[in-house]
């Protein structure tokens, strides 16, 4: 994927934005009937999950169609992001798979082994992504190509979103109390950024598919 990204043109096909506009329209339509669309498990979070799985499915179809099956790890990462958004990392064990206390606490050994196996798989996927795709992505950033810049913006958005997640809880040890109403605003911003992250990934995949079809 990133080899093509690094040498793609800077022209931005406006038609690719039509699916994004359609998705946003659907999200807004459902949000109008939701008492709190930014709450956990509400409209915006469910939409983020749906977009991540849609992106994974689109990328899978594109890879199979173009014969780029060696990039399957990118699809796997997208699926894992969707599962993470559904809180699957916390759904089946006494502690979250990514939480240290699962491995240092009193959790059953079976849970610790299962969690360790998942963490090992994630680490392997990340190493594979870094080895196969990071150099070309960095070249694309250096050349100021659209797709690497889009992915960078998506990464920044999700980092900011995770920083805002539970911000009051994170600030409490320092004696900082947010003003009334601020946690709700930050929660809405967090969910919006996560949706933007998912949509940016979808646009990146569509750009890659179009560019690869021309290559």
Secondary structure, DSSP 8 states (H G I E B T S, - for coil): -HHHHHT--S---TTHHHHHHHHHHHHHHHHTT-TTTTSTTSHHHHHHHHHHHHHHHHHHHHHHHHT-GGGHHHHHHHHHHHHHHTTHHHHSSSS-TT-THHHHSS--HHHHHHHHHHHHHHHHHHHHHIIIIIHHHHHHHHTT-HHHHHHHHHHHHHHHHHHHTTHHHHHHTTT----TTHHHHHHHHHHHHHHHHHHHHHHHHHHHHHHHHH-
